[in-house]
Amino acid sequence: MILRRLSRLTRAAPEKDKPVYVRAAAHILIRVIEMKNGKVKWKQLVVCVAAPLAVGALAGFLSRGGMEAYKTMYKPLLAPPSWVFPVVWTILYVMMGVASYLVYTSAASPERIRRAMTAYVLQLAANFVWPLIFFVLGAYLAAFIWLIALFALALVCALRFGYIDARAGKLLAPYLLWLFFAAYLNLGVYLLN
């Protein structure tokens, strides 16, 4: 019943009226719910998805002034327009939340879940700090070094998640690719400005 409502929500308005990332995020949730055969713990799912979205929203709010400065900087080749960042991060945060839900509700040992969730919280905290270093402080080299550490934490998290539930590890793969791309952009901004 809830699955049908969620599915209807994604089809309620014409496709052209909904942002692509909203449709993508809704479809990710629907697919994961279907894979769990409808046995969804809704409160845990909502909390797991809301947590990274809240972290990202707070980081975005605190570093909002830096995006104006970013628009005026010299950027490396392949640098996307500014509007791409919130779209991509929204999708990635939803995927992180779904991955954490899969791990948190898994049948793995409590110790394994605790270690995986600790890695998740650490990488999420590091993720929160990066835009503050880059956009607020303008410390591009420090931000690049921080991003390398964040990538390492996210990789550990993805491996621990994947060991518990392969789907959770795969859901973090786009995040790792985006962090790699972000490191390229960060280093380019440092070298060009």
Order of alpha helices (4+ residues) and beta strands (2+ residues): alpha-alpha-alpha-alpha-alpha-alpha-alpha-alpha-alpha
